[in-house]
Amino acid sequence: MNYIDTIINRVTMYRLLLYYLLFILGVAMILGALGILSYSPYSIAFTASYFVLACLGVNFIFAKVYDAPTNWESSILTGLILSLIITPASSYHTVPFLTAAAGLAIASKYLLAIRNKHIFNPVAIAVVLTAFGPEESASWWVGTSALVPVILIGGLLLGRKVRRLGMISVFVATAIITTVLLIWLEGRDTALAIQNILLRSSLLFLAFVMLTEPWTSPTTNSKRIIYAILVGILFSPSVHIGNIHSTPEIALIIGNIFAFAVTPTVKTRLSFARRRTIGQRTEDIEFTPEHPFSFTPGQYIEITLPHKSPDSRGLRRYFTIASSPTEDTVHFGIRYYEPGSSFKKALRKEDDELFLSAGQLGGDFTLPKGKKQKLAFIAGGIGITPFRSMVKYLTDTQDDRSVKLLYAENTTEDITYSDVFEDARRKVHVDTTYVVSNLQSSRSPYMRPGYIDKQLITSLVPDYLERIFYISGPQSMVVAMKANLTAIGVPTSHIKSDYFFGYA
């Protein structure tokens, strides 16, 4: 799995989704040419191309009217998803319907929005609206047994990438159980129902591609589970009110309403304020939000940075907020590597040209509410950023809870935010130890050579069984630290880990 993670973390979630959708379409065209699918490769290609071009065109117009960044990647994804759930065009007479579906999907992002955050999955709401307007609906033709292996394999990679396999599993299980139960109550064949829902329905595509859409799903684990159960129950076509039966798209938009109600509404423009070198290859970049927003220390936010010629990692990233809610500006800790991505290079352009679009706030990597609970933080590299947010917050609010911070870096020059941690050492009970693998020499009693291992943890945190551990850093480091902690008897319920989405 480490090898797989290395491969999929080279691109963002959005770019991986793009490749996934293109692969499904490519396989579908081959199956169409072989006569396994009833749609010709030409009709599949035409429909996909038309949807993509229509979405790009409509989005360009709305972006100009609303003075918003032109996010071409999002428009392409919307067009490709539409092409996989709306029947491929058999003639040019269907072009008005295709145009309406594309236009409604893009328009929903701007018109059906509150504080610039759209409420509904664009594809789902477009299909629902066309059913009531032109009285055309989605066939979900992608839900065929011939495409199940492709959808399943690619979907599992995508789900692992975004760490949503738990939510996906709950949704699939709920949908199957609900459907089978209702079929059984109606006295029909349950074995056939299971076969149909797994091999000849929209279940898997909806689960992997649309249920997980970041902007319209909850951003914390507990709420994601409720969301998955709700959509799973409504997924069954046997669920109905009078003559109106549920459909996959109706189930999803009802789930979207729940997600919107329980998710912080954040979408704002961040204007550059200043930048500061805080370590070797690392900067703290400070931004002023157009609209101040509330967040909890340790949470992340999605950032869009429009720039020319984006590489395979695209225009968007998820960054942990390094600032505390007690500060007026928003800080991000940025570490640069060579060769750098187009996104990171754009962050280094002229300061007066630098602005970001921020939204999709979330994450469960936050402080416990009980102030008497002892804590231990373990950070590796730029994984220190959520702890900068937490420690700064503890200092500013004079929160006296006991915290041990073990911060691993390669060299002393790589250490970042030490000013915040040393200030906390003086003012509150935050005890930081810097563990440097290539330590040349140091007289500081807070500097240790080597690596964070079981022996170091037990010596520096002797009351480790009384603490909740937070781990943030590269995935390999997080896995190793979890193994070390469980080996010395720390229960898994006392271990929380942050994850840098390569979608990040």
KOLLOZA-595072 format. One line per 3 residues: number of its first residue (from 1); for each residue x, y, z of C-alpha. Coordinates in pm, whole numbers, plus 32768, in hexadecimal, padded with zeros to 4 digits. Layout:
<rs>
NUM	X:Y:Z; ... $
</rs>
This chain:
<rs>
1	8000:8000:8000; 8125:80EB:803A; 8181:80C3:7ECB $
4	801A:810C:7E61; 800A:823B:7F47; 814E:82BF:7EB0 $
7	80BA:82A8:7D53; 7F67:8345:7D9C; 7FF8:8457:7E79 $
10	80B7:84E5:7D52; 7F76:8586:7CDA; 7E56:8638:7D84 $
13	7D08:8594:7DC0; 7C70:8664:7CA9; 7D74:85F9:7BAB $
16	7D55:848C:7C15; 7BDB:84A9:7BE8; 7C13:853B:7A8C $
19	7CEE:8413:7A26; 7BF0:8322:7ABF; 7ACC:83B2:79FB $
22	7B92:83B8:78B6; 7BF6:824D:78EC; 7A8B:81E4:7921 $
25	7A27:829A:77E1; 7B49:81FC:7723; 7AE8:809D:7792 $
28	797B:80E5:7742; 79DA:814E:75E0; 7A9D:800B:75AF $
31	797A:7F3D:7633; 7891:7FFE:754E; 796E:7FB2:7423 $
34	796A:7E40:7481; 77F1:7E41:749E; 77F6:7DF4:7614 $
37	7751:7F44:765B; 762F:7FBC:7586; 76C7:8115:7551 $
40	77BA:815D:7438; 7911:81ED:748E; 78B9:8319:73B4 $
43	7780:836F:747A; 783D:8348:75C3; 795B:8424:7548 $
46	786F:852B:74B6; 779C:8540:75F2; 78CC:855D:76D7 $
49	7971:8663:75FA; 7832:872E:75DD; 77F3:8729:7754 $
52	7957:8795:77A1; 7954:88B3:76A6; 77FB:8925:7717 $
55	7861:8922:7885; 79A1:89E2:783A; 78E2:8AE6:7770 $
58	77CD:8B1B:786F; 78C7:8B2B:798E; 7996:8C2E:78D3 $
61	7863:8D0D:78B5; 77FD:8CE7:7A22; 7963:8D1D:7A99 $
64	7971:8E66:79DD; 7820:8EDA:7A62; 7877:8E7C:7BC9 $
67	79E7:8EE3:7BAF; 7A4E:8D88:7C25; 7B7F:8CB3:7BCA $
70	7B47:8BE4:7A8F; 7B72:8A85:7B16; 7B88:89BE:79D4 $
73	7BDE:8879:7A85; 7A96:887B:7B47; 79D0:88BF:7A07 $
76	7A76:879D:7953; 7A26:86B0:7A72; 78BB:8721:7A71 $
79	78A2:86E5:78FA; 793E:8589:790F; 785A:851C:7A2C $
82	7728:8594:796B; 779B:84CA:783D; 77A7:838D:790F $
85	7649:83A5:79A2; 7584:843E:7880; 754A:8355:775A $
88	7642:8393:763C; 75A5:8460:7526; 7513:8394:740A $
91	74C4:84C5:7335; 74F1:863E:732F; 738B:8667:73A8 $
94	7407:8625:750A; 74FA:874D:7503; 7403:8842:75A7 $
97	73D9:8750:76CB; 7551:8723:76EC; 757A:889D:76E9 $
100	746F:88C9:77F3; 750F:87C3:78D6; 766A:885E:78B6 $
103	75E5:89BE:78E8; 751D:8961:7A1E; 7640:88A4:7AB7 $
106	772C:89CE:7A99; 7623:8AD1:7AEC; 75D2:8A1B:7C31 $
109	7730:8A63:7CB0; 76EC:8BD8:7C9B; 7573:8BFF:7CC2 $
112	751E:8AED:7DBE; 7625:8B65:7EB2; 763F:8C17:7FFE $
115	7771:8CEE:8043; 7801:8C72:7EF9; 77F1:8B04:7F68 $
118	7714:8A28:7E91; 761D:894C:7F49; 75DF:882C:7E59 $
121	76B8:873D:7D95; 76AB:87EE:7C41; 766C:86B5:7B74 $
124	755F:862D:7C5E; 7498:8772:7C6D; 74B4:87A0:7AF3 $
127	7420:8648:7AB7; 7306:8686:7BB0; 72B0:87D6:7B0F $
130	72B2:874A:79AC; 71C3:8638:7A1F; 70CB:8744:7A8B $
133	7111:882B:7963; 7160:877F:7817; 70E1:863E:78BB $
136	7223:858C:7866; 72E5:84D3:7971; 7427:841A:79AE $
139	743C:82AF:7944; 7578:8272:7A13; 75F2:819C:78F1 $
142	7747:8182:7997; 76A3:8092:7A8E; 76D0:7F59:79BE $
145	7778:7E11:7A18; 7879:7E37:7900; 7904:7F73:79A4 $
148	78F3:7EFE:7B0F; 7A62:7E88:7B21; 7ADF:7FD6:7A9B $
151	79FF:80A1:7B83; 7A5B:7FCB:7CB0; 7BD5:7FC9:7C86 $
154	7BF3:8139:7C32; 7AF3:8196:7D3A; 7BB2:80E1:7E4D $
157	7CED:81A1:7DEE; 7C2D:82E9:7DF3; 7B87:8293:7F3E $
160	7CD7:823F:7FDA; 7D69:837F:7F52; 7C66:8458:7FFF $
163	7C44:837A:8133; 7ACF:8346:80FD; 7ABE:81CA:80E3 $
166	7A0B:81BA:8232; 78FA:82A6:81BE; 78DD:81EE:8071 $
169	78BE:809D:8121; 77AC:811D:8207; 76EA:81A9:80DE $
172	7707:8068:8012; 76A6:7F8D:813A; 757E:806B:8193 $
175	7501:8076:802C; 7514:7EFC:8007; 746F:7EB3:8158 $
178	7356:7FAD:811B; 7313:7F2F:7FBC; 7316:7DC1:801F $
181	7237:7DFE:814E; 7133:7EBA:8081; 713F:7DB5:7F6A $
184	710F:7CA2:806D; 6FE5:7D57:8106; 6F4D:7D6A:7FAB $
187	6F7E:7BF2:7F81; 706E:7C0C:7E5E; 71B8:7B59:7E11 $
190	72C6:7BEA:7EFA; 73E6:7B2C:7E53; 7392:7BCF:7D06 $
193	7376:7D20:7DB4; 74D7:7D01:7E40; 755C:7C9E:7CEC $
196	74AF:7DC1:7C44; 751E:7EC8:7D3E; 768B:7E5B:7D2B $
199	76AC:7E13:7BB8; 759B:7ED9:7B09; 7565:801C:7BC8 $
202	7600:816C:7C0E; 766E:80FD:7D6B; 77E7:80E5:7D40 $
205	7811:8211:7C59; 773F:82EA:7D3F; 7804:8272:7E6D $
208	7961:82A9:7DE4; 792D:83DF:7D0C; 7805:84AF:7D84 $
211	77CF:8459:7EF2; 7936:84BF:7F41; 792B:860F:7E8A $
214	79DC:86F1:7F87; 790B:882D:7F63; 77BC:8782:7FA3 $
217	7813:867D:80AA; 785D:86AC:821E; 79C1:86F4:828A $
220	79CD:862F:83D0; 79BF:84B5:83FF; 788E:8497:84DE $
223	77BA:856F:83F8; 7835:84B2:82C6; 77AE:836E:835A $
226	7655:8409:8394; 7660:8496:8231; 76BC:8340:81A0 $
229	75A1:8295:825E; 74A2:839B:81F1; 74FD:8385:8080 $
232	7515:8209:8099; 73B2:81EA:8121; 7326:82D3:8017 $
235	73E8:8227:7F00; 72F2:8105:7EE9; 71ED:813B:7DD6 $
238	70F4:808F:7EBC; 70FC:81C7:7F96; 6FE2:82AA:7F24 $
241	6EE2:83AD:7F88; 6DA2:8364:7ECF; 6DFA:833A:7D61 $
244	6F4A:83EB:7D82; 705D:82E8:7DA1; 71BC:8337:7E14 $
247	72D6:8343:7D16; 7450:834D:7D4D; 745B:84C1:7CFE $
250	7339:8514:7DE8; 73DC:844A:7EFF; 751F:8508:7ECC $
253	748E:8667:7ECB; 73CB:861E:800B; 7516:85AD:80A0 $
256	75B2:86F0:801E; 74B2:87BC:80DE; 7514:8705:821D $
259	7687:8739:81D1; 7655:88AB:8194; 7595:88D1:82DB $
262	76AA:8831:83AC; 77DD:88B6:82F4; 7879:8A0E:8330 $
265	7832:8AF5:820A; 7981:8B82:81A5; 79E0:8C0E:8056 $
268	7AB2:8D46:804D; 7BCE:8DF1:7F99; 7D1D:8E00:804B $
271	7DFB:8F29:7FF4; 7F71:8F1A:802B; 7FEB:8FCD:8165 $
274	8155:8F63:8194; 8248:8E41:817D; 8358:8DD8:826E $
277	846D:8CD5:8251; 8448:8BF2:8380; 8531:8AD5:8329 $
280	8603:8A3E:8217; 8521:8A26:80E2; 83F5:8A93:81B2 $
283	8325:8BD1:81B9; 8205:8C4C:828C; 811B:8D04:819F $
286	8018:8DE3:8240; 7ECF:8E47:819E; 7DB1:8F32:81F5 $
289	7C58:8E96:81BF; 7B53:8F65:8108; 7A4E:8ED0:81F2 $
292	7ACB:8E5F:8349; 7A67:8CFB:839B; 7A66:8C19:84CB $
295	7B31:8ADC:84E2; 7BB9:89ED:85E8; 7D33:89CC:861F $
298	7DB7:88A9:8552; 7CB9:88BC:8436; 7D05:88D1:82C3 $
301	7C78:89A2:81A5; 7C72:897A:802C; 7D38:8A7B:7F68 $
304	7D13:8AD0:7DF6; 7E30:8B8D:7D52; 7DE9:8BE7:7BE5 $
307	7F2A:8BE1:7B1C; 7FA4:8BA2:79BC; 8004:8A46:7942 $
310	7FAD:897D:7A7B; 805B:882D:7A93; 7FC1:86DC:7AED $
313	7F7F:874E:7C51; 7E8D:8859:7BD9; 7E0E:89A2:7C65 $
316	7D96:892D:7DB9; 7E30:88B3:7EFE; 7DC0:886B:805E $
319	7E9A:891D:815F; 7E8F:8909:82D7; 7E54:8A62:8368 $
322	7F8D:8ABB:842D; 7EF2:8BE9:84D8; 7E24:8BEF:8614 $
325	7CBA:8C6C:8618; 7D3E:8D7A:8702; 7E02:8E19:85E2 $
328	7D6F:8F0B:84E5; 7E28:8E7C:83BA; 7E42:8D1F:8326 $
331	7F96:8C72:8327; 800B:8B52:824F; 8155:8A9E:827D $
334	81E0:8A50:8122; 830D:896F:80E8; 83AA:8976:7F8E $
337	844B:8851:7EDB; 8503:8831:7D92; 8481:880C:7C8F $
340	835B:88CD:7D16; 81F3:88B0:7CA2; 8156:89C5:7BD4 $
343	807C:8A14:7D03; 81A6:8A4A:7DE9; 8258:8B17:7CDD $
346	8126:8BF6:7CBB; 812A:8C2F:7E33; 8280:8CCF:7E06 $
349	8215:8DCF:7D00; 8202:8F46:7D3B; 8150:8F86:7E81 $
352	805F:908E:7E01; 7FD8:8F91:7D05; 7FA4:8E7B:7E01 $
355	7E46:8E22:7E74; 7D99:8CDB:7EC7; 7C32:8C60:7ECB $
358	7BF0:8BA1:800D; 7AD4:8ABA:806C; 7A74:895D:80E2 $
361	7AE1:8979:824B; 7AEE:8837:8311; 7BAC:872B:83CB $
364	7B9A:866C:8514; 7D05:86A1:8578; 7CA3:8791:868D $
367	7CD5:87BD:8803; 7BF5:86FC:88F2; 7AF8:87CD:89AF $
370	7B65:8755:8B05; 7C77:883E:8B7C; 7CF7:8748:8C81 $
373	7D55:8645:8B79; 7ECE:8625:8B4F; 7F49:8630:89E7 $
376	807A:85C7:891F; 80C7:864E:87C4; 81B2:859E:86CF $
379	820D:8661:8596; 82EA:8617:846B; 835B:8723:8378 $
382	824E:8810:82FD; 8158:873E:83C5; 81A4:8838:84D9 $
385	80A4:892E:844A; 7F6B:88B5:8505; 8033:88BA:8648 $
388	809B:8A21:860A; 7F26:8A72:85F9; 7ED6:89AE:8737 $
391	7FFC:8A29:8805; 7FC6:8B94:87A2; 7E58:8B6F:8806 $
394	7EB3:8AD3:8957; 7FA6:8BF0:899B; 7EBA:8D08:8935 $
397	7D97:8C7A:89FE; 7E7B:8C24:8B25; 7E08:8ABA:8B18 $
400	7EDE:8A07:8C1A; 7EAC:889D:8BB0; 7FE6:87C4:8BAA $
403	807B:8792:8A4F; 81B7:86DC:89DF; 8228:872D:887C $
406	8329:8650:87CB; 8390:86FA:8689; 846A:8638:8590 $
409	853B:86E1:8482; 866B:868A:83AF; 873F:87B6:8417 $
412	8726:88D7:850A; 86FE:89BE:83DC; 85BB:890A:8384 $
415	8515:8957:84D3; 83EC:8A42:84A9; 8310:8B0D:8595 $
418	8400:8AE0:86BA; 83A9:8C44:8729; 8240:8BD7:8765 $
421	82A6:8A9B:881E; 83A7:8B4A:88FC; 82A9:8C58:8952 $
424	81B8:8B44:89B8; 82C5:8AA1:8A8D; 82E2:8BE3:8B55 $
427	816F:8C32:8B73; 80B0:8AE6:8B7C; 80F9:8975:8BB5 $
430	8177:8920:8A58; 82C3:8867:8A67; 836A:884A:890F $
433	848C:8763:88B7; 8532:8786:8762; 85AA:8634:86DE $
436	86A8:866F:85C8; 8729:854A:84FD; 885F:8602:847E $
439	88AF:86CA:85B5; 8A13:8750:85A2; 8A2B:87EE:86F9 $
442	8947:889D:87EF; 8954:8915:8955; 87DC:892D:8970 $
445	8741:8839:8A6A; 8612:8831:8985; 86D0:87AA:8857 $
448	8702:8632:8824; 87C1:857A:8710; 872A:8450:865A $
451	85C4:83EA:8616; 847D:83CB:86D2; 845A:8260:873B $
454	83C3:8198:8857; 84E6:81D8:8941; 84E2:834E:8907 $
457	836A:8362:8939; 8373:82A5:8A83; 8498:8372:8B06 $
460	840D:84C9:8AA7; 82A1:8477:8AEC; 82AC:838E:8C1C $
463	8136:83B9:8C5A; 80E5:835A:8AF2; 7FC4:8277:8B58 $
466	7F12:83A9:8BE6; 7F28:8472:8AA5; 7E76:8489:8957 $
469	7F75:8487:883D; 7F57:855D:8702; 8035:8502:85D8 $
472	806B:85DC:84A5; 8163:85B3:838B; 81B1:84DD:8258 $
475	80D9:83A7:823D; 81FE:82BA:8275; 825A:8373:83B3 $
478	80F0:836C:8430; 80DC:81F3:83F8; 8228:81BA:84AC $
481	81C2:8291:85D7; 8074:81DB:85F8; 8131:8091:8600 $
484	8220:8115:870B; 8106:8192:87E5; 8035:8054:87D2 $
487	8171:7F89:881D; 819F:803F:896A; 8032:8011:89C7 $
490	7F8B:8155:895B; 7E23:80FA:88FB; 7DBD:8151:8798 $
493	7CA4:8227:8826; 7DB5:830C:88B2; 7E61:833C:8762 $
496	7DEF:8443:8665; 7EA0:847F:851C; 7E9A:8592:841B $
499	7EB1:8544:82AA; 7F3F:861C:8196; 7E5A:85D0:8072 $
502	7F31:85AD:7F3A; 7DDE:8644:7EF2; 7E9C:8732:7FBE $
</rs>
